[in-house]
Amino acid sequence: MMKLLIKGGNLIDPVKKRAIISDVLVDGGKIVATGTDLEVDGAMVVNVPGKLVVPGFVDLHVHLREPGFEASETIATGTLAAARGGFTSVACMPNTNPVADNSAVIIFIRARAKEKGVVNVFPVGAITTGSKGEELCEMAGLKEAGAVALSDDGRTVANAAVMYRAMQYARMIGLPIIAHCEDVNLSAKGVMHEGYVSTILGLTGIPAAAEEVMVARDIILAEATGCPLHIAHVSAAGSVRLIRQARARGVTVTAEATPHHFTLTDQAVAGFDTNTKVNPPLRTADDVQAVRNGLRDGTIDVIATDHAPHAPEEKDVEYENAPFGMAGLETAVGLVWTELVNTGILTPWEAVAKMTVNPARILGIPKGELVLGADADITVIDPAWEEEVDPKQFAGKGRNTPFTGRLLKGLPVITVVGGKIVFKRGVEF
C-alpha cells in the first residue's frame, strides 16, 4: 500500500477542540505521523492548503437495503454514496429481508461489505425476531457475529415489558439500544406532521406526541436498567426537552438529529413532493429550532443521515401511498456546513465531533479520531466549495432527495479509507 502524505491542511481535532495547520502521513493504512513540513520519499503527496482535514465521518444510521431490497440500494452502491458524502464508516440498520435478527444475516452483511464495499460497514442487529416486537433475538449471537448495536429501527418495540428485557440483556452483553420512538396508535396512518399545514393540505397528520411519549418511556426504562440508550432521529421539541432533562439527572441517553430535521419544516410538504415524506415527519419551525438548540447545547450528540433510499417508482406515487424516507449520505456534510457551521450554530470541531468521535464512542468502534496508530480514515473538506445538489450526480441508487437545486457550501473533496483514496472532487494530485 502506497504511502500517502496530506500536506498543509487545517487539521480539526474534535477531542481537543482545536484546529492546527498540520501534515498527516499515512503508511500501511495507519496514521504514522503528523506535524509541519513532513517530507517522505516515495509518498503520494496531496496538497490541501485552506482545506479542513478531519477524521473520517461516521454515520450510525443508514439503510443499505441489502439483503432483500437491492432495487433501492446495495452495499456496493450505498458505500459509494457514503464515500462521496465524506463518510468512511456506516452502521446499517437491520430492516432488510430477511431481517438482520440472526448471526447468519450479520455475517452475510460483513462479508458482502468486505467484498463490495468501499467504506467500513458495521451491522446493527434487530432487537426482536423479525422486528415484530414480540420475542427477543439471540443478542449475544448477534454481537459475536459482529453487530455493534441493537435496533428495530423503522418499528418501535411497543411492548414495554419486551423493551425492558431487551435493555437488561443489552446491558449485560455491552451493546447500546438504538430506539425508533413512535407510538403507532398515535401515528396511525399519518403521513406528515399533524398541524396547520396538514389540515390545509388535507393529509392525515402524525402528532409530535407520537414520538415524545415513546422517548419518555424508553428513557424511564433506560434509567431503570442502566442500559445505554440512543434515541434515533429526534424531530420534536418535546423530545429534546425530555432528553435534556434525562441527561441532567445522569441517565445514559444519547441522541441524534438528521440534516432534514434541522433544515426543513412541514411547509416543505406543500408541493406534495414525496421526497419530503419521512418518519418521523418534518415538523414545525419551533421544532426545527429546538433541534438546533439541542445540537448547540450538546443535548443531541450526533448528526446522522437516516439514509433511506428508494427506487424512483416507489416514490413516484400519491403522497399517501409513498414510502417514508429520503437519501441523505451525499448531502449531509454540505447541509451541516451550510446550515450549522457557516451560520455559527456549531463550531467546526463541534460539528466534526457529532459526526466522528461521538457516534464512534456510542457504537464502541475504534474510529473518529486522527491519532498516531489509528486507521487512516480521513475526510478533507473544502469550506469554500459551492455546489448545487444534483441527484443525477449521486453515486448511490437513492436519488430521492428534496434538496435538488439547493446550493450547499462546504463539501467533502477527498475521502480516505484505510489509507486508500476512495473519492475525490475537484482535486488534482
C-alpha positions in Angstrom: 0.0 0.0 0.0 1.4 3.4 -1.1 2.4 5.9 1.5 0.1 9.0 1.5 1.1 12.5 2.7 -1.6 15.0 3.1 0.1 18.4 3.4 -0.8 21.8 4.6 -4.4 21.2 5.7 -6.2 22.7 8.7 -6.4 19.6 11.0 -9.6 19.6 13.1 -9.3 17.8 16.4 -12.8 17.3 17.8 -11.5 15.9 21.1 -9.1 18.8 22.0 -11.4 21.3 20.3 -8.8 22.9 18.2 -7.6 23.4 14.6 -3.9 23.4 13.6 -2.0 23.5 10.4 -0.5 20.1 10.1 0.6 17.4 7.6 -0.7 13.8 8.0 1.4 10.9 6.9 -0.2 7.5 6.2 1.6 4.3 5.8 0.2 0.7 5.8 -3.3 2.0 6.2 -2.4 3.7 9.5 -1.6 7.3 10.6 2.1 7.2 11.4 3.0 10.9 11.8 1.6 14.4 12.0 3.4 17.7 12.0 4.6 20.5 9.8 6.9 20.3 6.8 6.9 16.4 6.7 8.8 15.1 3.7 8.8 11.4 2.8 10.4 9.7 -0.2 8.0 7.6 -2.3 4.8 9.0 -0.8 1.8 10.2 -2.8 1.6 13.9 -1.9 -1.8 15.6 -1.6 -1.6 19.4 -1.0 -4.7 20.7 0.7 -3.9 24.3 1.9 -7.0 26.1 3.1 -8.9 22.9 3.4 -10.0 21.0 6.6 -8.6 17.6 7.4 -10.9 15.8 9.7 -11.4 12.2 11.0 -13.4 10.2 8.6 -17.1 10.7 9.2 -19.1 8.0 10.9 -22.8 7.6 10.2 -24.5 5.4 12.8 -27.9 5.3 11.0 -28.1 4.2 7.4 -30.2 1.8 5.4 -28.1 -0.1 2.8 -31.2 -2.3 1.8 -29.2 -5.4 1.2 -30.2 -8.2 1.5 -33.7 -8.0 0.1 -34.2 -4.6 -1.4 -31.4 -4.3 -3.9 -33.5 -2.3 -6.3 -33.3 0.7 -3.9 -29.7 0.3 -2.8 -26.9 -2.3 -2.3 -23.9 -2.4 0.0 -21.8 -1.6 -3.0 -23.8 1.5 -4.1 -24.6 2.6 -0.6 -20.9 2.7 0.4 -20.1 4.6 -2.8 -22.7 7.1 -1.7 -21.1 7.2 1.7 -17.6 7.8 0.2 -18.9 10.7 -1.9 -20.6 12.1 1.1 -17.3 12.0 3.1 -18.3 9.1 5.3 -15.7 6.4 6.0 -17.8 4.2 8.3 -21.5 3.5 8.4 -23.7 1.4 10.7 -26.5 -0.2 8.7 -30.0 -0.8 10.1 -31.5 -4.3 10.3 -34.7 -3.8 8.4 -33.6 -5.9 5.5 -35.2 -9.0 4.1 -34.6 -11.3 5.8 -34.3 -9.0 8.9 -30.8 -9.0 10.5 -32.1 -10.8 13.5 -29.7 -13.7 13.4 -26.0 -14.2 13.1 -26.2 -15.5 9.5 -27.5 -12.2 8.2 -24.9 -10.2 10.1 -22.2 -12.5 8.8 -23.5 -12.0 5.2 -23.6 -8.2 5.5 -20.0 -8.1 6.8 -18.8 -10.5 4.1 -20.6 -8.6 1.3 -19.2 -5.3 2.7 -15.7 -6.7 2.7 -16.1 -7.9 -0.9 -18.0 -4.9 -2.4 -17.9 -2.0 0.0 -15.6 0.9 -0.3 -16.1 2.2 3.3 -16.3 0.4 6.7 -19.7 -1.2 7.3 -20.9 -2.0 10.9 -24.1 -4.0 11.0 -26.8 -3.3 13.6 -28.8 -6.3 14.8 -32.5 -6.4 15.4 -33.9 -6.3 19.0 -36.7 -8.7 18.3 -37.3 -11.5 15.9 -38.4 -10.2 12.6 -38.5 -6.7 14.3 -42.1 -7.7 15.3 -41.6 -6.5 18.9 -42.6 -9.9 20.4 -39.6 -12.2 21.0 -36.1 -11.1 21.8 -33.3 -12.0 19.3 -30.3 -14.0 20.4 -28.4 -10.9 21.2 -25.1 -12.5 22.3 -25.0 -14.3 19.0 -25.6 -11.1 17.1 -22.7 -9.4 19.0 -20.4 -12.4 18.4 -21.2 -12.2 14.6 -20.3 -8.6 14.5 -23.3 -6.5 15.4 -22.3 -3.2 17.1 -25.8 -2.2 18.4 -29.4 -3.4 18.6 -32.4 -1.7 17.0 -35.8 -2.4 15.5 -35.4 0.8 13.5 -38.5 1.5 11.4 -40.6 -0.1 14.1 -41.0 0.6 17.8 -40.8 -2.2 20.4 -44.3 -1.3 21.5 -44.5 -3.7 24.4 -42.8 -2.0 27.4 -42.0 -5.4 29.1 -40.2 -6.6 25.9 -38.2 -3.4 25.7 -37.4 -3.6 29.4 -36.0 -7.2 29.0 -34.1 -6.1 25.8 -32.4 -3.4 27.7 -31.5 -5.7 30.6 -29.8 -8.2 28.2 -28.2 -5.5 26.0 -26.6 -4.0 29.1 -25.2 -7.4 30.1 -23.6 -8.0 26.7 -22.4 -4.4 26.3 -24.4 -3.3 23.3 -26.4 0.0 23.0 -30.0 0.1 22.1 -30.9 2.5 19.2 -34.6 3.3 19.7 -37.1 4.3 17.0 -39.6 6.2 19.1 -43.1 6.1 17.7 -46.4 5.2 19.3 -48.1 3.7 16.3 -51.5 4.1 17.9 -51.0 7.8 17.8 -49.2 8.0 14.4 -51.8 5.5 12.9 -52.0 6.2 9.2 -50.4 9.6 9.3 -48.1 10.8 6.5 -46.9 14.1 7.8 -46.7 16.3 10.9 -50.1 17.0 12.4 -50.8 20.7 12.5 -51.9 23.7 10.4 -50.1 22.5 7.2 -51.6 19.0 7.3 -55.0 20.5 7.8 -54.6 22.8 4.8 -53.3 20.0 2.6 -55.9 17.5 3.7 -53.3 14.9 4.7 -53.5 12.7 7.8 -51.1 14.0 10.5 -48.7 12.4 12.9 -48.7 14.4 16.2 -45.4 15.2 17.9 -46.7 13.3 20.9 -46.4 10.0 19.0 -42.6 10.5 19.3 -42.5 12.1 22.7 -44.4 9.5 24.6 -42.0 6.8 23.4 -39.0 8.9 24.1 -40.3 9.3 27.7 -41.0 5.6 28.1 -37.6 4.5 26.8 -35.8 7.0 29.0 -37.6 5.6 32.0 -36.6 2.0 31.0 -33.0 3.0 30.4 -32.9 4.7 33.8 -34.3 1.6 35.4 -31.9 -0.9 33.7 -28.8 1.2 33.3 -28.7 0.3 29.6 -27.1 2.8 27.2 -29.9 4.2 25.1 -29.6 6.1 21.9 -32.6 8.0 20.5 -32.8 7.9 16.7 -33.8 10.8 14.5 -35.1 13.3 17.1 -37.6 15.6 15.5 -39.9 17.1 18.2 -39.2 19.9 20.7 -40.7 17.8 23.5 -38.3 15.0 22.7 -35.3 17.4 23.0 -36.7 18.7 26.4 -37.1 15.1 27.7 -33.6 14.1 26.7 -32.1 17.2 28.2 -33.8 16.6 31.5 -32.8 12.9 31.5 -29.2 13.8 30.9 -29.2 16.3 33.6 -30.1 13.6 36.1 -27.5 11.2 34.8 -29.4 8.8 32.6 -27.1 7.2 30.0 -29.0 8.5 27.0 -27.7 9.9 23.7 -29.5 11.3 20.7 -29.1 12.0 17.0 -30.6 14.6 14.6 -30.8 14.3 10.8 -30.0 17.2 8.4 -33.6 17.2 7.2 -34.9 17.6 10.7 -32.7 20.6 11.4 -33.2 22.1 8.0 -36.8 21.6 6.7 -40.2 22.2 8.2 -43.6 20.8 7.3 -44.0 23.7 4.9 -41.8 21.7 2.5 -44.7 19.2 2.1 -46.9 21.8 0.5 -45.8 20.8 -3.0 -46.7 17.2 -2.3 -43.1 16.1 -3.1 -42.9 12.6 -1.8 -39.2 13.1 -1.1 -40.3 15.1 1.9 -42.2 12.1 3.3 -40.1 10.8 6.2 -40.6 9.1 9.5 -40.6 10.9 11.9 -42.1 13.7 9.8 -40.8 17.1 9.1 -42.2 19.3 11.8 -42.8 23.0 12.6 -40.3 25.9 12.7 -40.4 25.7 16.5 -39.4 22.0 16.4 -36.6 22.7 14.0 -35.3 25.5 16.3 -35.5 23.1 19.3 -33.4 20.5 17.4 -30.9 23.2 16.5 -30.7 24.3 20.1 -30.2 20.7 21.2 -27.3 20.4 18.8 -25.8 23.6 20.1 -26.0 22.8 23.8 -24.9 19.2 23.5 -28.3 17.6 24.3 -28.1 16.0 20.8 -24.7 14.3 20.5 -24.8 13.0 16.9 -25.7 14.1 13.4 -26.8 11.0 11.4 -28.4 10.8 8.0 -31.1 8.1 8.3 -30.1 7.4 4.7 -33.3 5.7 3.3 -33.0 5.3 -0.5 -36.0 4.2 -2.5 -36.3 3.2 -6.2 -37.9 6.0 -8.3 -41.1 4.1 -9.0 -41.7 3.6 -5.3 -41.7 7.4 -4.7 -43.5 8.3 -7.9 -47.0 7.8 -6.5 -49.6 9.7 -4.5 -48.2 11.2 -1.3 -50.3 9.0 0.9 -49.0 5.8 -0.8 -45.3 6.7 -1.0 -42.9 5.0 1.4 -41.2 7.1 4.1 -37.5 8.1 3.7 -35.0 10.2 1.8 -31.4 9.6 0.6 -29.1 11.5 2.9 -25.5 10.4 2.7 -24.4 12.6 -0.2 -25.9 15.9 1.1 -25.3 15.6 4.8 -21.9 17.3 5.2 -22.9 20.2 2.9 -26.1 20.8 4.9 -24.2 20.6 8.2 -21.7 23.2 7.0 -24.3 25.4 5.2 -27.0 25.3 8.0 -25.0 24.9 11.2 -21.3 25.8 10.8 -21.5 28.8 8.4 -24.3 30.2 10.5 -22.4 30.0 13.8 -24.7 27.4 15.4 -21.8 25.0 15.7 -18.1 25.4 15.5 -16.2 23.3 13.0 -14.9 21.0 15.7 -18.3 20.7 17.4 -19.8 19.7 14.0 -17.0 17.2 13.4 -17.4 15.7 16.8 -21.1 15.0 16.2 -20.1 13.1 13.0 -17.0 11.3 14.2 -15.9 10.6 17.7 -19.3 10.8 19.3 -21.0 8.2 17.1 -17.9 6.0 17.2 -17.9 6.1 21.0 -21.7 5.2 21.1 -21.1 2.2 18.9 -17.9 1.3 20.6 -15.8 1.2 17.4 -12.2 2.4 17.1 -13.0 5.2 14.7 -13.4 9.0 14.7 -10.0 10.3 15.7 -6.8 11.3 13.9 -4.2 9.9 16.3 -1.0 8.0 15.7 -1.6 4.4 15.1 -5.3 4.9 14.2 -6.8 3.6 10.9 -6.2 6.1 8.2 -9.9 7.1 7.7 -9.7 10.7 6.7 -12.1 13.3 5.2 -10.9 16.5 3.6 -13.5 19.3 3.4 -13.2 22.4 1.3 -15.2 25.1 3.2 -15.3 27.3 0.1 -16.6 24.6 -2.3 -20.1 25.5 -3.5 -22.3 23.2 -5.5 -25.9 22.7 -6.3 -27.5 19.4 -5.3 -27.9 17.3 -8.4 -29.3 13.8 -7.8 -28.1 12.7 -11.2 -24.6 13.0 -9.9 -25.2 10.8 -6.8 -23.1 7.7 -6.5 -25.8 5.7 -4.8 -29.0 4.4 -6.2 -31.1 6.6 -3.9 -32.0 9.8 -5.7 -34.9 10.6 -3.5 -33.9 14.0 -2.1 -36.0 17.2 -1.5 -32.8 19.2 -1.7 -32.4 19.2 -5.5 -31.1 22.5 -6.7 -30.1 23.7 -3.3 -26.8 25.5 -3.1 -24.5 24.0 -0.4 -21.2 25.4 0.7 -18.6 23.3 2.5 -18.3 19.9 0.9 -16.0 16.9 1.2 -13.4 16.8 -1.6 -11.4 13.8 -0.6 -12.4 10.6 1.3 -9.6 8.2 2.5 -10.5 4.8 3.9 -7.7 2.7 5.4 -5.1 4.8 3.6 -6.8 4.4 0.2 -8.4 7.4 -1.6 -11.9 6.2 -2.4 -13.4 9.6 -3.6 -12.1 12.9 -4.8 -13.9 16.0 -6.1 -12.2 18.8 -8.0 -8.7 18.0 -6.5 -5.7 17.2 -8.7 -2.6 15.3 -7.4 
